[in-house]
Amino acid sequence: MESYTFYPTSPSGISATFSVEYCDNDAEALIEAVLLLEEHGSAEKVVIWQGPRKVMTCYRAEGVH
């Protein structure tokens, strides 16, 4: 398992918090990002990092809050 850092980000581009989770791979990290979007209603997206590597940005589906 590897550590991934997740940054829920508001529409203004600010991330007031972050979360570190251990995942087996990038696909599992994406699932964690979707769960974080559900928890953080004000977040527009979650940016995922694994150390210095930017894994991906997971955007909220349009119209879902």
Protein Blocks (a to p, Z undefined) as FASTA:
>chain_A
ZZdddddddfkopafbdcddddfblklmmmmmmmmmmmmmmbmbdcddehjbcfbdcddd
ehiZZ
